[in-house]
Each structure stands twice: as C-alpha cells, then as structure tokens.
Amino acid sequence: MTSQSTTSKCSKTVVLTRDSIQELLNKGMAAIDDDKTRSSSAKLAKLSLKLDHARFAEDRAFEREQHSSEYANTTIVHQHSQESVKSQIRLKQAESEAFECQTRMFLTQAELMKLQLSMGGKSDI
C-alpha cells in the first residue's frame, strides 16, 4: 500500500502541479497578450502622431510654396502694371509736348498771317 499511496499522492501532486502550471501559463499568456495589446496600441498611437505631424508639415510646406508662388506672381503683375503706367505717362508727356509744339506752331502761323495781312493791307493803301 505504501507504493500505491505514494503513487496516488504523487499523481495528485502532479495533477495539482499541472493545473497550477496551466493556470500560471494561462495567466502569463493573458498578461503577455495584454502587454502586446498595450504595446501595439502605443506603437499605433505613435505612428498616428508621426503621420499627423508629417501631414501637417507637408501642408505647411505646400502653403509656404503656394504663398511664395502667389507673392512672386503678384510682384510680377505689379511690376508689369508699373511699367505700363510709366509707359502711359511717357506717352501722355509726349502727346502734351506735341500739343505744345503744335500750339506754338499755330500761334506762329497766326502771327505770320497777321504780318502778311498787315503788309498786304499797307501796300494796297
């Protein structure tokens, strides 16, 4: 009986030990799974932040480039507008000078006609 009771005691002990080990393994696996889930969630959150930051940086870079392009275009349009206005001013000045010359010419012609009339009238008298 001694050997049987030892065997039965041993098998009870082994069964209890196996149950304990299985329970410990299950708890350990659950803890590992929980740690993996937390780690994966943290990694996912980190990657999400990196993606958001990259999008934000790309958006800001695009906006800066767009602003620079608009500024350059506006500057070019303004320069062309200034050149056009300057050309129009020069044209108006040239027209004004031409009108002044034409006015002087007409005044001179009028003086000449007066002189011719006065000379023509004196010779008739």
C-alpha positions, 0 to 999 in steps of 0.5 A: 500500500505504501507504493500505491499511496505514494503513487496516488499522492504523487499523481495528485501532486502532479495533477495539482502541479499541472493545473497550477502550471496551466493556470500560471501559463494561462495567466502569463499568456493573458498578461503577455497578450495584454502587454502586446495589446498595450504595446501595439496600441502605443506603437499605433498611437505613435505612428498616428502622431508621426503621420499627423505631424508629417501631414501637417508639415507637408501642408505647411510646406505646400502653403509656404510654396503656394504663398511664395508662388502667389507673392512672386506672381503678384510682384510680377503683375505689379511690376508689369502694371508699373511699367505700363503706367510709366509707359502711359505717362511717357506717352501722355508727356509726349502727346502734351509736348506735341500739343505744345509744339503744335500750339506754338506752331499755330500761334506762329502761323497766326502771327505770320498771317497777321504780318502778311495781312498787315503788309498786304493791307499797307501796300494796297493803301 
